[in-house]
Amino acid sequence: MLTDAAIETIVFAALEEDAPWGDITSELFVPPTAVATAEFNAREPGVFSGGAVLAATFAAVDPSISVDLTIEDGERFAAGDVLAVISGNARGVLRAERIALNLVQRMSGIATLTAEYVALAGDARIVDTRKTTPGLRAIERHAVRSGGGFNHRFSLSDAVLAKDNHLAVLTAAGQSVTDVIRAARAELGHTMRLEVEVDRLDQIEPVLAGGVDVIMLDNFSLDELRRGVEMVAGRAIVEASGGVSLETVADIAATGVDIISVGALTHSVRALDLGLDVRVR
């Protein structure tokens, strides 16, 4: 899902924000013909994500800059590992340095955190949510994949997910939840999945009767999740949402749910400590 066009949009916006009228410091202190070699180093262990973003950032500043990656997205690294070697015009390397670091540090932080969740989740899929940084969804979603997770719907335009507020508006007119869902199903194309969120056990049967593909059990206790899985009995994919952390995810997975969505993968992740050590000659 991470296209060249998506990367370019993010990188060019970031570069424009960081130096809209050029890098004054480098232009004052660095000779225009100076050449730099830089090592992209890991200062802590993690899972890498963002190789294409790293290369695109330096290429956007100066296409002649060389970026030699020593690692692929999804691979683990240790503290002290060299992840890439960058060489080329010194002004260009310094101009792109901070943006490259900002993006790849965040992506690798997401990949690393996702891998921790995946390791604890057993057979349940770990998926992200729409709680992404505005403008960065494409790279953050890619980072989740790098960590072994999966993506939920990318946007409001590519899948149906009816939450409690949607159903409250529709059922206010006196229609039953089942009838509302059936009517929605009749309007959808045959390739479109329909997911509905419930927050009580007594909502499960009416929702299933409407013909959903996925049912989201939102903020259920562990006992309620187990009971919900039993009630669904394979008639729909079961997603658990809410209250998910590294401390709770294994217990949630043990209830038998198919999917566990985790907003924390993108909305509160810590960027990994990566560095760029530059030598100018």
Beta strands, then each sheet from edge to edge (+ up, - down):
strand 1: 35-42
strand 2: 46-47
strand 3: 66-69
strand 4: 76-77
strand 5: 82-89
strand 6: 125-127
strand 7: 160-162
strand 8: 194-198
strand 9: 214-218
strand 10: 237-241
strand 11: 259-261
strand 12: 274-280
sheet 1: 3+ 5- 1+ 12-
sheet 2: 2+ 4-
sheet 3: 6+ 11+ 10+ 9+ 8+ 7+
end
